[in-house]
Amino acid sequence: MNTCSPKALGVALGVLWALYVFFAGIFAMYGWGSALVALLSSFYLGYGASFAGALIGAVWAFVDGFVAGAIIAWVYNKIA
């Protein structure tokens, strides 16, 4: 039976979510996706449409994605 590594899935989802949030913050500086950044800034303190805000949001997003990935892998391993 195959198992899923919680650490590996956590890192993978954390990196993907952090990149998405980072680039959303960068694009919002030019007016694209500013509504999404406004929504996410209510969850991630310090996140905004600036380079520093995008970095802060990426750190928050990595932690959020890592925890979500680890929980998903743990639940998968318990069910499978």
N, C-alpha and C positions, 0 to 999 in steps of 0.2 A: 504494500500500500504506500502510495506517495504521501509525503508530508510537505508542508510549506514552512519555510523558515520565517518566523515573525520578524527577526531583525532584518533579513534581506528584503522582505516585502515592505517593511516600514521605511527602510532607506529608499527603496525604489519609488514608492508613492510620495514620500517626503520630498525627494528631489524633483519629481515631476510637478507636484503641486507648488513647490517653491518657485520653479521656473515660470510656471503659468502666472502666479501672482506677481512676480517681479516684472515680467513683460507687460502685464496688464497695467501696472503702475507707470511704467515707462511710456506706454502708448497713451495713457490718460493725460500725460503732459501735453500731448498734441491733440487732445479732444476726443480720442477714440476710447470708448469703454469707460467713460467717467462715471456713469451710473453704477457699473459693477464695482469700481474702486470705492465709490461712496458707500455701497452696501457692505463690502468687505471691511472697510475702515471702522464699521460699527462693531466688528468682531476682533480685529487686530489693531491694538492700540499703537499709534504712531504711523500707521500705514496711510499713504497718500500719493498724490500725483506728483512726485518728485523723485530724484535719484535716491536720496536718503530714505524717503518714505517707502520706496520700492524695496530697498534692502531690508528695512525693518519688517515689512510685510513678508518678505521671502523667508526671513528667520522664523517668524510666527507660523507661516505656512508649512515650513519644513517640520516643525514640531507637531503641528496638527496632522499633517500627512503621515508622519512616522507613527504616531499613536494610532491613527485609523488603520494603517497597514498592519501594525502588530496585532491589533484586535481582530481584524479580518482573518489573518493567518491563524491566530489562536482558535477562533471559532471554527474555521475550516478544519483544523487538525482535530478538534473535539468531535465534529460531526462525521468526518471521513474516518 
